[in-house]
Amino acid sequence: MPDAGLLLTPDAMRSRALETLASLVGGTFWEKMRIEAAARILVTARRVALLAEGGQLEGAAPESTIRTLAQLWDASAMTAHEFAETLQTAEVIDVLAEAPTWAEAVWAAQGGVTEAEKAVLLQRV
Protein backbone atom coordinates (compact mmCIF):
# COMPACT_ATOMS: atom_id res chain seq x y z
CA MET A 1 0.00 0.00 0.00
CA PRO A 2 1.36 3.45 -0.83
CA ASP A 3 2.45 5.54 2.13
CA ALA A 4 0.47 8.59 0.90
CA GLY A 5 3.36 10.83 1.86
CA LEU A 6 3.19 9.80 5.51
CA LEU A 7 6.83 8.70 5.52
CA LEU A 8 8.07 12.19 4.69
CA THR A 9 10.08 14.22 7.13
CA PRO A 10 7.93 16.17 9.59
CA ASP A 11 8.86 19.44 7.83
CA ALA A 12 7.88 18.08 4.40
CA MET A 13 4.66 16.62 5.80
CA ARG A 14 3.83 19.94 7.48
CA SER A 15 4.47 21.85 4.27
CA ARG A 16 2.23 19.56 2.20
CA ALA A 17 -0.52 19.54 4.82
CA LEU A 18 -0.54 23.33 5.10
CA GLU A 19 -0.52 23.74 1.31
CA THR A 20 -3.55 21.47 0.91
CA LEU A 21 -5.36 23.13 3.81
CA ALA A 22 -4.70 26.55 2.25
CA SER A 23 -6.10 25.39 -1.10
CA LEU A 24 -9.21 24.06 0.64
CA VAL A 25 -9.68 27.26 2.64
CA GLY A 26 -8.87 29.44 -0.38
CA GLY A 27 -11.28 27.56 -2.61
CA THR A 28 -8.74 26.44 -5.22
CA PHE A 29 -8.50 22.75 -4.24
CA TRP A 30 -11.30 21.45 -6.47
CA GLU A 31 -10.19 23.48 -9.48
CA LYS A 32 -6.70 21.99 -9.11
CA MET A 33 -8.24 18.51 -8.94
CA ARG A 34 -10.32 19.18 -12.07
CA ILE A 35 -7.21 20.34 -13.95
CA GLU A 36 -5.27 17.25 -12.81
CA ALA A 37 -8.12 14.94 -13.84
CA ALA A 38 -8.42 16.62 -17.25
CA ALA A 39 -4.67 16.27 -17.79
CA ARG A 40 -4.79 12.54 -16.98
CA ILE A 41 -7.70 12.03 -19.36
CA LEU A 42 -5.88 13.87 -22.16
CA VAL A 43 -2.75 11.77 -21.62
CA THR A 44 -4.88 8.64 -21.84
CA ALA A 45 -6.52 9.92 -25.02
CA ARG A 46 -3.11 10.47 -26.60
CA ARG A 47 -2.00 6.99 -25.53
CA VAL A 48 -5.16 5.47 -26.99
CA ALA A 49 -4.58 7.28 -30.29
CA LEU A 50 -0.92 6.23 -30.48
CA LEU A 51 -1.71 2.63 -29.57
CA ALA A 52 -4.56 2.49 -32.10
CA GLU A 53 -2.23 3.82 -34.81
CA GLY A 54 0.26 1.09 -33.95
CA GLY A 55 -2.37 -1.64 -33.83
CA GLN A 56 -2.01 -2.34 -30.10
CA LEU A 57 -5.57 -1.15 -29.35
CA GLU A 58 -8.67 -1.66 -31.44
CA GLY A 59 -11.18 0.85 -32.65
CA ALA A 60 -10.91 4.56 -33.08
CA ALA A 61 -11.74 6.81 -30.17
CA PRO A 62 -15.05 8.57 -30.76
CA GLU A 63 -15.16 12.20 -31.84
CA SER A 64 -15.29 14.29 -28.71
CA THR A 65 -13.87 17.31 -26.97
CA ILE A 66 -11.39 14.90 -25.40
CA ARG A 67 -10.13 13.68 -28.75
CA THR A 68 -9.98 17.20 -30.20
CA LEU A 69 -8.06 18.64 -27.24
CA ALA A 70 -5.71 15.67 -27.08
CA GLN A 71 -4.83 16.28 -30.72
CA LEU A 72 -4.26 20.00 -30.07
CA TRP A 73 -1.86 19.39 -27.18
CA ASP A 74 1.78 19.69 -28.27
CA ALA A 75 3.50 17.31 -25.87
CA SER A 76 6.92 18.52 -27.02
CA ALA A 77 6.08 22.06 -25.90
CA MET A 78 4.33 21.49 -22.56
CA THR A 79 3.17 18.86 -20.13
CA ALA A 80 -0.42 17.66 -20.09
CA HIS A 81 -0.94 19.52 -16.83
CA GLU A 82 0.40 22.74 -18.32
CA PHE A 83 -1.86 22.27 -21.34
CA ALA A 84 -4.89 21.59 -19.13
CA GLU A 85 -4.17 24.82 -17.26
CA THR A 86 -4.51 26.72 -20.55
CA LEU A 87 -8.00 25.37 -21.18
CA GLN A 88 -11.13 27.38 -20.60
CA THR A 89 -13.19 26.29 -17.60
CA ALA A 90 -15.94 25.11 -19.97
CA GLU A 91 -13.44 22.90 -21.83
CA VAL A 92 -12.25 21.30 -18.59
CA ILE A 93 -15.86 20.68 -17.58
CA ASP A 94 -16.58 19.16 -21.01
CA VAL A 95 -13.58 16.83 -20.73
CA LEU A 96 -14.67 15.65 -17.30
CA ALA A 97 -18.30 15.26 -18.35
CA GLU A 98 -17.42 13.32 -21.54
CA ALA A 99 -14.81 11.07 -19.92
CA PRO A 100 -17.10 8.22 -18.79
CA THR A 101 -18.90 7.95 -22.15
CA TRP A 102 -15.65 8.31 -24.07
CA ALA A 103 -13.96 5.63 -21.96
CA GLU A 104 -16.94 3.28 -22.34
CA ALA A 105 -16.76 3.62 -26.14
CA VAL A 106 -13.01 2.97 -26.25
CA TRP A 107 -13.35 0.10 -23.75
CA ALA A 108 -16.17 -1.52 -25.73
CA ALA A 109 -14.09 -1.40 -28.93
CA GLN A 110 -11.42 -3.62 -27.39
CA GLY A 111 -12.44 -6.92 -28.96
CA GLY A 112 -8.93 -8.28 -28.49
CA VAL A 113 -9.23 -8.05 -24.72
CA THR A 114 -11.08 -11.03 -23.29
CA GLU A 115 -13.91 -10.59 -20.84
CA ALA A 116 -11.73 -12.30 -18.21
CA GLU A 117 -8.94 -9.75 -18.80
CA LYS A 118 -11.44 -6.90 -18.61
CA ALA A 119 -12.81 -8.28 -15.33
CA VAL A 120 -9.32 -8.41 -13.82
CA LEU A 121 -8.59 -4.85 -14.93
CA LEU A 122 -11.89 -3.60 -13.51
CA GLN A 123 -11.18 -5.31 -10.20
CA ARG A 124 -7.87 -3.45 -9.93
CA VAL A 125 -9.58 -0.09 -9.98
Secondary structure, 3 states (H helix, E strand, C coil): CCCCCCCCCHHHHHHHHHHHHHHHHHCCHHHHHHHHHHHHHHHHHHHHHHHHHCCCCCCCCCCCHHHHHHHHCCCCCCCHHHHHHHCCHHHHHHHHHHHHHHHHHHHHCCCCCCHHHHHHHHHHC
